[in-house]
Amino acid sequence: MEIIELLLDDQDLETGVDAISVVESPAIEENFIALKGKEFKFKEVDKEKRILMGALLIPNKPIYRVDGEKEYYIYFSRDTVLKASQMYLKNGKQSNSTLEHAESIKGLTLVESWIVEDSKVDKTALYGMDLPKGTWAGTVKVDNDEIWNDYVKTGKVKGFSIEGYFADKAEKKENEEDLAMAVLTEIYETLKKKSELKSYNDYPQGAKNNAKRAIEWKKKNGSSCGTQVGWTRAGQLARGENISRDTIARMASFKRHQQHKDVPYSEGCGGIMWDAWGGSAGVNWAISKLDKIDADLKKIDGKEAYKTKEEAETKAKEMGCSGSHEHEVEGVVYYMPCETHQELKAPCWSGYEQKGFKNKGGKKVPNCVKIKR
């Protein structure tokens, strides 16, 4: 699989990080970079002062991408991460923020920015983070009441993503010694996680038509509305391309803009961006599809999974084990009973069922009892 290094082009002033976005499921959107995974979730450093902390960019971290049928990875070197962090502040963009890469928001400011030099003694370690050397980390002050109360406190947003443009260094790195072995190891692990990743294109024709209409109007009349991500989404829908669960979640969250859907294209951004995201047909489909996808994911290996740790641990007590463990499926973290997945696998022979655990030879083993007929 192709591995592409992204660079900052010293001759192109447009490259670099343009904004920090708060999102529910950090993911990758075309030339925009969004880091995915629970390791990138921010922490509430101070609930009263409304300070959030998190990783903004991690060096040599393979980031999975799909472009049509093409699958590949991108990554950033330490030098690029350092340069990106410096340029972001040098260009005075620390107050540039977006919500779900879909709309610009005010009241969020990067107030601290640093490069992790030692993960064990770095400030992030005090909050349970384990970030590799060279990571660009930062804290963001949230002065926007709506974002804090309706999104951060409710858990609708869980992490940081960065938006920006970088130059592609399109080289196949599999046989080149200059790519660190650590990167290849991470890619192997990521590949295993991505092996069951699904995408969908069963959205209605109405969603495609709405996106096409918005694109055609923009081409003919011009428009400064929306972000590059929004227009990328419109292009995907118009072409009938497959989209991921994360993308569907962002479409569903666009429901909050429906009060502006009837604004004429020539009079504002409400109507044209509503259609760019699929319009009512696309948004309503996304809401329904998301519910179905998440319902299908509630069982992992045939075993019930839960949305919260508390539910999983309650079930664990009923089963006779303790604790819980996590599984991430299509960008969603689920919690399952027992400390390990091994404890959940069918432990009893035919005609018997498990009733908790018992000690045998100093080990905890399933307690199998005969099923009453």
Helices and strands as residue ranges (DSSP letters): E 2-7, E 16-23, G 38-40, E 43-46, E 51-57, E 63-67, E 70-75, H 78-90, E 97-99, E 103-105, E 108-115, G 123-127, E 136-142, H 145-146, I 147-152, E 159-165, E 167-169, H 181-194, E 199-200, H 205-221, H 228-239, E 243-244, H 245-253, G 254-260, G 265-267, H 270-276, H 279-296, E 299-300, E 303-304, H 309-319, E 324-329, E 332-337, G 341-344, E 352-360, E 363-370
